[in-house]
């Protein structure tokens, strides 16, 4: 992403986040599948021409030629067709299994809510076609062949979609790919459960043992191919002998294959060895560099890249050549026209798939299981569902498994070929209908706001039923968006109640590292009814958007800081921000700020006069104003709710069930204190790749029991990760109120958001058992976060959750004043009488009193002040004001 000049206006542009970035691998894959679809079609045509040529008898003769493999006295004899179907197709199912594994571990299926709609659509897309087929064949000899109609040919589907689908259906392709993966899982399960004959337990046990050995090799870090190939062949033979279709061995082996994102440490090791080879080319360095590069990428991805071209361009076309050659004689076609098998296959694939997928989508969305991507229209979805009726490869595969009668098998094959053609034509027709229903002038890059403004979801400033609508897609760290706030305010003053202004998020994370968390912070504030206050606060301080700053902003506008910190740490509003990003891409947004005037994307300068003129012009022309619904005024009060100044969270001494007397000796800390369990992600363990990054910027240190990694009162500390031993976080160490708040073991990091502050540390990190600790200076953590964004995300969210927990432990209120003040005494007695947990901070005995007053934004004249745990400050309040704030009787 880069900042630049766009049609006379400055903006930040993005191209590396959101949906388009997620479907980039799909676009690359599509090029392979579109080409393979053409080759598959060519192989099908060749098979049909061969089978119906004057030498058509040679088709069956060739594919039924026996081929034997003999080892000693053992032999395996199959005809060529079965060597293709039972042997070569193992690699096809292996690639399918690798794709399933990748999607489950790293792809769209990791987000269960995102996957819920296509997954349920896939289930009903399996069930409804099967029911349609059974209705045609109930009581007939071919009723068991219902599996022929359940599956979609992914390569054909995406290949045809590229030819007949809409211009840029990124959302549709992503939906159909996820559906196809779930569809494949269902089809493979059906083959395993319903098309396995005469199960032999002995060979099946041998197959399971072979798979166990393969899993053992993985844990022994054996990752080279020959050992796996030998075991894979043995598993295939055992499964063939067991009665389970041997192609399923490919799927099971794929699911045992490790899949994971590239590991930073291994990538760096590969780069180091590659540099060594470049500096001194020799066979030893060449081999080490090559092996290191291979090791840095998961076996699943390497094998998928290796075998996908072979399956796409060789194995599947050969399969079509061996199975699509149906003799289309007049007798065969007449029989097919009235055959329940042919009609059942056509009805199941063409109508059953369409109805099943649409039904499942409707149930999932109406049932609240998930939602469709913004911009995906019903007509586009129907077109994709129709194309899913192209069930070529696995349909022909199941024909061979389900039907022994060659006449019935030929009728089924005719049905598969006819259904695939009809499904493609139906999909094409639905897409053309969708194109005709598209508003005029929206071809190419979208110009209409999608989805329209929804007052129940969007953040609306002004009357929700105002006749003029201005929508901005912005980024809280984008300087151009910051300047645009003045333009918006001028427009609001000019139009008054006639204008409603809507803000949607497009955090450009590549250039603005704090933008995404800031967007989530705005949504967390919205959850407490203060979106616009946080919006204004952050745009007014664009250079202060770190997590610590966000907590300060939350306190300044009077939020419940503990709740706010927990929401940010738990990424509770991340999906809400992502929805805005998706809607931006659907609406043609390419940078920030981007404005939509009365529902249409604005191009050109966004000064107040230009936007005002366009608002009036589009309103007079009757342009779509976003269909503003009626409803109550959602505009904010514009006030700060009575909270002013910067309010720091009231961390202070924690609330206690029973506090020991002041003269009591602190109890010694046992060395065998157990480690504290992780609490909602507040205490995660770091992975090897994270430790490898940290090692580049820090150093290892050894500590004995009783040593402190950092102490209460220190003006800062290093980021510290426990590598071995145990470290306790202790409050009031060696004082009567001493208590242990947490115990951290190996791979856990210490501290919280005060790491980035120069305020005195409130806790001590005390070593309980001999420990080795990796320490990174806090000033180098910026470099760490730049090197590993995932680590940054984990650490910051963990710190936010820990701050939330500290706030939860804090006293209900902190009274800051002077011991001799009657008002201070009154407030302390009020808290005691109403059983409020209170801490009194005596400024006469506190050396940092002046600094504390500055941080609270109060003066001596305001004393005493009451600071609530949620961050609110009351200046010299009366008992009635304290009672109202605390929700107790005065």
HELIX and SHEET records of a PDB file:
HELIX    1   1 UNK A   19  UNK A   22  1                                   4    
HELIX    2   2 UNK A   24  UNK A   51  1                                  28    
HELIX    3   3 UNK A   57  UNK A   63  1                                   7    
HELIX    4   4 UNK A   80  UNK A   82  1                                   3    
HELIX    5   5 UNK A   83  UNK A   88  3                                   6    
HELIX    6   6 UNK A   89  UNK A  105  1                                  17    
HELIX    7   7 UNK A  108  UNK A  110  5                                   3    
HELIX    8   8 UNK A  112  UNK A  137  1                                  26    
HELIX    9   9 UNK A  143  UNK A  149  5                                   7    
HELIX   10  10 UNK A  154  UNK A  164  1                                  11    
HELIX   11  11 UNK A  170  UNK A  194  1                                  25    
HELIX   12  12 UNK A  201  UNK A  219  1                                  19    
HELIX   13  13 UNK A  225  UNK A  242  1                                  18    
HELIX   14  14 UNK A  248  UNK A  256  1                                   9    
HELIX   15  15 UNK A  264  UNK A  279  1                                  16    
HELIX   16  16 UNK A  283  UNK A  296  1                                  14    
HELIX   17  17 UNK A  299  UNK A  310  1                                  12    
HELIX   18  18 UNK A  311  UNK A  315  3                                   5    
HELIX   19  19 UNK A  316  UNK A  323  1                                   8    
HELIX   20  20 UNK A  330  UNK A  338  1                                   9    
HELIX   21  21 UNK A  340  UNK A  346  1                                   7    
HELIX   22  22 UNK A  347  UNK A  352  3                                   6    
HELIX   23  23 UNK A  353  UNK A  366  1                                  14    
HELIX   24  24 UNK A  378  UNK A  387  1                                  10    
HELIX   25  25 UNK A  392  UNK A  402  1                                  11    
HELIX   26  26 UNK A  406  UNK A  437  1                                  32    
HELIX   27  27 UNK A  479  UNK A  495  1                                  17    
HELIX   28  28 UNK A  496  UNK A  498  5                                   3    
HELIX   29  29 UNK A  515  UNK A  527  1                                  13    
HELIX   30  30 UNK A  531  UNK A  539  1                                   9    
HELIX   31  31 UNK A  547  UNK A  556  1                                  10    
HELIX   32  32 UNK A  561  UNK A  569  1                                   9    
HELIX   33  33 UNK A  574  UNK A  586  1                                  13    
HELIX   34  34 UNK A  608  UNK A  620  1                                  13    
HELIX   35  35 UNK A  688  UNK A  695  1                                   8    
HELIX   36  36 UNK A  753  UNK A  756  5                                   4    
HELIX   37  37 UNK A  778  UNK A  780  5                                   3    
HELIX   38  38 UNK A  781  UNK A  787  1                                   7    
HELIX   39  39 UNK A  789  UNK A  809  1                                  21    
HELIX   40  40 UNK A  822  UNK A  833  1                                  12    
HELIX   41  41 UNK A  843  UNK A  845  5                                   3    
HELIX   42  42 UNK A  849  UNK A  856  1                                   8    
HELIX   43  43 UNK A  860  UNK A  862  5                                   3    
HELIX   44  44 UNK A  879  UNK A  886  1                                   8    
SHEET    1   A 3 UNK A   2  UNK A   6  0                                        
SHEET    2   A 3 UNK A   9  UNK A  13 -1                                        
SHEET    3   A 3 UNK A 591  UNK A 592 -1                                        
SHEET    1   B 2 UNK A  66  UNK A  71  0                                        
SHEET    2   B 2 UNK A  74  UNK A  79 -1                                        
SHEET    1   C 5 UNK A 459  UNK A 461  0                                        
SHEET    2   C 5 UNK A 499  UNK A 505 -1                                        
SHEET    3   C 5 UNK A 468  UNK A 474  1                                        
SHEET    4   C 5 UNK A 594  UNK A 597 -1                                        
SHEET    5   C 5 UNK A 600  UNK A 601 -1                                        
SHEET    1   D 3 UNK A 699  UNK A 703  0                                        
SHEET    2   D 3 UNK A 764  UNK A 776 -1                                        
SHEET    3   D 3 UNK A 708  UNK A 710 -1                                        
SHEET    1   E 4 UNK A 699  UNK A 703  0                                        
SHEET    2   E 4 UNK A 764  UNK A 776 -1                                        
SHEET    3   E 4 UNK A 719  UNK A 731 -1                                        
SHEET    4   E 4 UNK A 739  UNK A 744 -1                                        
SHEET    1   F 4 UNK A 699  UNK A 703  0                                        
SHEET    2   F 4 UNK A 764  UNK A 776 -1                                        
SHEET    3   F 4 UNK A 719  UNK A 731 -1                                        
SHEET    4   F 4 UNK A 748  UNK A 749 -1                                        
SHEET    1   G 4 UNK A 838  UNK A 842  0                                        
SHEET    2   G 4 UNK A 813  UNK A 817  1                                        
SHEET    3   G 4 UNK A 865  UNK A 868 -1                                        
SHEET    4   G 4 UNK A 873  UNK A 875 -1                                        
END                                                                             
